[in-house]
Every structure is written in structure tokens, then in C-alpha cells.
Amino acid sequence: MTTYERKTTMPANDLSPQEMTPKDEIWLNAFVETMSKPSAREVAFFAHRRALRLGVGLSKEGMLVSGQCEPKG
């Protein structure tokens, strides 16, 4: 199995953790670290949406709210 094949099968759970090589573990750790934080572009994108009152979020009660209406409650 090539490195590419190993990387593309991991998300589908076709590769068990026991089959991971040290290189696979390094790649996976780097991937998880990268994906766990928003990029500068993502932060800017969502800040822009909030400024336009287009964003959706959660109220303190866990209800979905948008920037265009007040939560009922």
C-alpha cells in the first residue's frame, strides 16, 4: 500500500491503528493539530459574517439564533 493509499483510507476507518507506521502517526498528529484551529482566513470570514449580522450561533440556553432576530424566551 502506498503512502497516498494509506492516508486516503484512514478517514474511512479501513486502516486500523495497529497498522499505522510512525510516519502515519506524525502525519495524523500534524493533521489533527492543523484542523483543530481556525485559519486566519476562517477567522476573518466569520468576523465579516458577524459584522453583516449573517451568522448563526447558540444562545446561552443552547437555542439556535441568528444576527437578524432576537431569541424568543
Steps between C-alpha positions, in 0.01 A plus 500: 500500500642838401519795740222671304278194529568478873405866553182479296377183670553625856192727509284211376621287794645244260838528671511387859714686757721190528590536131621860540869557452694767692478719185122455499480608863709811432276589205181437698617707797595789271165475319301500823700795635445697179129424478431577867565873457333740255723659240536879477274491191231308691514746791468794258218332308288444810581844642375650173179290519441611860552864398234456230277329759488187286644261751317234692599396848369365826331690780597441864215247509642314200233622256593590140497875442588723207630854496176620343253404770482490876471160667155428642488411860 
